[in-house]
Structures are given as C-alpha cells and as structure tokens.
Amino acid sequence: MRGLVGIGVGAEYPTSTLSANESANEYTTTKRGGILVMVTNLPLAFGGPFATIIFLIVYKICSGTKHLEAIWRTVFAIRCFWPLSVFYFRWKTATTEVYEKGRIKRNIPYFLALKFYWKRLLGTCGTWFMYDFVTFPNGIFSSTIISSVIKDQNDLVKVAEWNLLLGVLAVLGVPIGAYLSDRIGRKYTLMFGFSGYIIFGLIIGCAYDQLKKITPLFIIFYAFMNMLGNAGPGDMLGVISSEASATAVRGVFYGLSAVTGKIGSVVGVECFQPIRDNLGARWTFIIAAICGLIGIIITYFFVPHSLESDLMKQDVEFHNYLVSNGWTGKMGFDETDEESMVRTIEVEENGTNCSKKNAEIISVRQVDQS
C-alpha cells in the first residue's frame, strides 16, 4: 500500500508544484516564490499538526486506550477523504501557457539538458537529500524523541499534545520562508534555513542532558530547528527545483531531485535508531547540524541566486543552447503559427474631430528568441 501511495503522490506532487509555479508566473514574477510556498508547503507542513488534532479528537471519543484498534482504523479512514478531494480539482486543472509554449513533444534532448543544467541538478538533489535525511526521521520519530524527555512516557495524550505544539510552531516557518524568498532570494533563504539546523542542532545536541530535564525549553529549541527547516529547505527546495530548468525538462529534473530526497529520507530513517542506540540521543541532533552545514556548502556552490526571472526566459535560453549544439527539434513556441492582430489607429485629418480607422496587420512571434 505504501508503494502505491508513493507512486501516486510521487507523481502528483512534482506535477502539481510545477503547475502551481507556472500559474503563479502568469500572475506575477516578483512574488511568485511566496505564492508557490503558500499553496504547496503550507498545506504540507500543516498536515502534521492537523493529523495530530484528528488523533486527539478520535482518541477522546473512543475513550482512550480501551479501543486502540478502533482509533487507528478510524483515523486512517478519515485521512482518506483529503486525497480524494484533490482528485476533482486536479481533474479541472488547465494546462498553463508556459507549458504550452515551452514543451517538447518528442525526442527531448536529455543529454544536452544534463550538460546545460548539471550543476543546478546537483544542487537541488544534494540539498534535498540533506533535508529529507534530517526532517523525515525527526517527523516520524518525533513522538519517540518527545516521550524520552517527559516524565510519563506512556501517556499518549501528553506525547500527542507536545507533538502538536511542536508541529504548530514549526508551521510558522513557512510564511517566514515565503516572505524571504522574494526579498533575499531563494538561495539565501535556503542557506538561512540550513543554518537553523546548525545552530539549534548543536544547542540541543551539546546540552541534551540539561535540556531533557526542562521539557518546555527542549520543545521550543526543537521547534525552532524545525521552524527554520520549514522556512529554508522546506519552502525553497520545491521553488528552486521548479525554477532551475526549462519547461521541457522541468518535470523530469524536479522528479529526480525529489526522488533523491526520498532516498535521503529512507537512509535517515534507517540510521536514526542505530545512532540513538550506539551514539546516544544527542548525536541525532549533532548529525542534523552537520547535515545543515553540508546543505549550506552545496547551496553556496551549486544553487544559483538568479532564479527569480520569468520562466519563459529560461525556455528561450535553453532553446538557444540546444540550437547552438545542433538540435533540430521544436518547442511549443516553434510549432505555434504566427498570429496576426489588428491595431486600430485613429488619425486626425484636416483639423477635424473625425477619426479614420486604418487596419494594420502586424505579424508577431509568440516568443522573441533574440
């Protein structure tokens, strides 16, 4: 079942993100990053706290631990409605103008695309691996982490309530990243978020024995780490990956970046418990700080800063690169026939207020390749 969900979500999330970015590009290019974050990562980040709220409600209705099997079945059934609700909206989604003009129908030159975008692809894949290596274990094992620092470790309600507080505080990082992405740029917002792993990962890791005795303070520092994770890589990886390449290869390259991230999540989840058992709980946070440092290094060298321009400009640059390397295929704007439009010109004659309409046929190309 997890495999089927992975296939569905794994295919849908990249295409939806790209479609949202292209639609935002048609609306604005100066605030596109913030808009994309608020319609993609905000619902994603809110999903965790929302799931905890559903659990607490069902747990209360089912009289707690007396009906645990009924609780998990009910929660599981309720969670099916949200993915099903997406189907209608996805069915009604229209193809964007950016995609129509920048697509390549057949014989996509992937080798040339890799030569042109290898550096950016390495940047998005590497940073996504580092982020998912940290965030997925912290999400999956957050209850384990929290239960180890509270007095009554078997109290499911207490653990869930602290987990809810942790999740709500972490969500606050999403609008911060949305705001910064169009101010300081995607690259520096990404580095800012990774720095949170370094700062708070080291604080928690180095002072773990002291902090675990003060549960509220531990949760606050833990939440700040997750908050900056949301503000930086959580927000920016989708934005950067959906802007880092031309329309013709954007979906494939985004998918490669995302799947590299999921490989990182698998590795992180598998390593989490052995690290706790062999090195101690503090090292899960210290290693998170190390991953943050590696993420900053990858971002600095492989993620470009100038990604806030019109997406169509990248299509033109990529097209010109392909043509200069002997490619003879066609993009969407190559296949579009020249349009004609009639410009009405009012001409004042003989000092009177009479107007004469002259029709002037002007041939225009959809995209200026010069």
N, C-alpha and C positions, 0 to 999 in steps of 0.2 A: 504493500500500500504506500509506504514511504517513497518507493521508487516511482510509482505512478504520479504521486503528488509532486515529486521533484521534476519529472518530465513536464507536467503541466505548468507549474509555477516557474520552472526554469526557462521555459519557452515564452511564457506570457509576460513575466516581469521585465525582461530586456525590451521586448517589442513595445510594451506599454510605456516604458520610460522614454524610449526613443520617440514614440508618437507624441507624448506629452511635451517633450523638448522641442520637437519640430512645430507643434501647435503654438507653444509659447513664443517661438521665434517669429511666427507670423504676427503675433500680437506686439512684441517688443524684443529688442536685442539687448537693451541696457539693464533690464530687470529679469531676464529670462532665468538666470540661475536661481534666484529666490522663489520664483513661481514654481519652477520644477521641483525644488525641495519640498515646498509646502503641499504639493499634490502627490508626491511619491514617498519621501522618507517620513513625513509627519504621520500619515496613516500607519506606516510600517512600525515606527517607534511607539505609537500609541497602542498597537496591538498587544504588547506585553502587559501593560497595566490593565487594559480592558479585559484580557483573558483572566487576570487575577481577580478582577471585580466579579466577573461571571462565576468564577470558582467560589468566592466567598458567599455570594448570594445562594448558589445551589447548595453549598455546604450547610448554610444556616437552615434552609428549607428541609433538607434531608436529615436533620438532627445530628449533624457531625459524623463522628467515626462509626456510628451504628450502621450506616448504609454506604460504605465507601465505594462498593461496586456500582451502586445506583448513581453516585455522584460523578464518577468518571465517565460513565456512559451518557449521562445527561449533558455534561459539559461538552463531551465530544460531539453529540448530536446538535447542540446549539451552535457550535462553531462551523457547522456545515452551511448555515444559511448565508453567511457573508461571502464566501467564494461563489456561491450560486447566484447571489445578487449581482456580481460583477459581470456575469455572462451577458445579461441584457445590454448593459452599457458598452461592453466590448463589441457586441454584435452591431451596434449602431454607430460605432466609431468610423468616421470618414477618413480616407487616405489624405494625407497632408500635401500641400502644394510643393513643399520642399522635397518630399519623397518622389513625387511625380516627375519633378524636373531633374533630380539628381540620381535616379535609379539607373542601373544597367540590367537589362532584361536577361541577357545571356552572355556566357563566356567572360565572366568577371575576372580581370587580371589580378588574382590574389598575390602572385609572386611580386609584381610591381608594387602592389599595395603594401606588402610587407617591407619592401625596400624603402618605401616612402614614409611609412608610419612605424617602423620597428622600435624606434626609441620611445615614442609615446605608448605603444602597446606594452613594452617592457615596464614602463612606469605605472600604467593602470593595473597590470597583472600583479606586479610586485607589491604595490601598496594595498591592493585588495586582499592579497594573501596575508599580509601582516595584520590587517584589520580584522579579518574573519578568524585568524588564528587566536586573536585575543577576545573578540566580542562574543563569539558563539559559545566557547566554554564558560565565559562569565554569565551569559544568559541562561544556558542550560543548567549550570551548577550554582546559580545564584542562591537558590534555597539551601544548598549544602553549605555554601560559604556563610550565609546568614545564620543558619542553625548552629554553626560552630562558635558563634560569638554571643549567643543569647543564653540565658540561664536554663530555660525549659526547652531543650532541643526537640522534644517530641510534640510540642504544641503547634499543630498545623496552622491554626488561625494566626498565632503570633508570627510565625515564619512568613505566612502569606501577607500579613499586614505590613511587615517590614519590607517585604519584597515589593509590595505595591508602592510604598513610599519611595523606594529606590527607583522603581520604574518611572514614576511621575516626575521625579527630579531629573532623571536622565532625559525625558522628553523635552525639557526646557532648553536643551542644547540645540534642538532642531531649528527653532526660529533664530537663534543666535547665528548659526551657520548660514541660514538663508539670508540674513541681513549682511553678513560679512562677505558672502560670495560675490556680490555685485559692488562691493566697496573696495576691498583689498585684493580681490581676485580669488579664483578657485585654488590656485597653487598655494598661496599663503594661508588661506583658510584651512586647507588640508594639513599644512605643517603646524598650524596653531592647534588643531585637534590632536595630532600625534604628540605634541608637547605635553598635553594633559596626561597621556599615558606615562610619560617620563616623570613628570612632577608628582602626580598623585600615586602612581605605581610605586615609586621609590619611598614616598612618605608612608604608605600603608605597609609596604614590604619591610622597610627598615624599623618601623615602630609597631610591628604587628602585635607583639606580646603586650604592649601597653594599650593599644587601641582596642583590642578584642575585649578588654575589661570595661570599655566605655562604648556600649552598643550604639547610641545615637551618633557619637562622633565618628565611629567606624563607618556607619551607613552614609554619613554626609560626605566623607572623603571618597568612599566607594562610588557614591552618586556623582560627585564632581568628575571623577575619572570617566564614568560612562557618559556624563553630560558632554564633556569635551570630545569624547569619541563620536557622539552623535553630531556635534557641531562641525567637526572636521571630516574624517573619513566617512562617517555615516551619511552625511549630507553630500559631500563632494565627489565621492567615487562614482556615483550614478551620473552626476552632472558632467564630470570630466570625461568619463568613458563615452558618454553620448555626444560629446563635442569634439573628441580627439581625432576623429577621422571623417572622411567624406560619406555622404549618404549611401553610396553604392556598397560600401563595406562596413558601415557603422554597426549594423546589427550583428554581423559575424564577430567583429572585434570586441564589441560590448559583451557578447556571449562568451568569448574566450577569457575576457577579464573576469567576468562573473564566475565562470566555472573554476578559474584559478583561485578565486576567493573561497569557493566552496571546498576545494581541495585543502586550503588552509584551515577551514573550519573543521574538517574531518581530522586533520593532523592535530589541531589544537585540542579537540575533544578527547582524542585518544591519548594525548600526552598529559592532560590535566591531572587525572587521578594519580598516575605514576609520579608526577612531580610532587604532588602533595604527600604521597606516601614515602617517597625516598629523600626528598629535599626539605619538605616542610611546607606548610600553607603559605608562608611569607614569600616563597620563591615563585608562586603563581603570579604575584604582583610585580616582583622584580623582573621576571621574564617579560611581563607585559610592558614594563618600562623599556627594556632592551628592544622589543619589537617596535615601540614608538620611535626610538632612535633610528632604527633601520628604516622605518617608514619615512622619516624626515629626510634621510640621506637619499633614498630612492626618489622621493618627490623633488628634491633640490636638483638632482642631475637629469632626471628623465621626464618630468612633467613640465611642459611649457607654461609660461604665465599668460601669454596672449591667446586666450581661448574664448574671449567674450565677444568676438565679432559675429557678423551674420553667418549662419550656417551655409548659405548659398555661396559665400566667398570661398569656403573650403572646397566645395564641389568644383568650382571653376579652377582653383589651384591644382586640384587633383587631376582634373581633366587635361589641363595644360601639361602636367607632368607625364601623363600617360601618352599623349600625342607626341611629346618630345622624345619618348622612348619607343616610338614606332607602333603604338597601339592604334588600331583602325576601327575599333568598335564605336558604339554610340551610347550617349547618355540620354536621359529623358528630354533634356532641352535640345539635343541634336535632332530628336525624332519629331519634335513639335514643328508643325508648319509655321511659316511666318504669318503673323497676324497683320491685319490692316485695321486701322482705325480712322475715323473721320474727325478731323478737327474743324470746328466751326469758327470761322474768323469774321468778326464784324468789322466792316470797313466803312468809315465815314466818307461820304463823297459830296463834293460841291458845297461844303459848309452847312449841309442839312442834317437833320437827325435821322435820316433814312439809313437803314442798315442793309448791307448786301452780304448774303451768306455764300461763302466760297468753300467748296469741299476740297480738302487737300488730303490725298491718300498718302499715308506715311507707313512704310514697311518697317517693322521693328522685330528684333530678335527677342526671345523671352529672356535670355541671359546674355549680358555683354561679356564676351570672353577676352576682351582686350585688357 
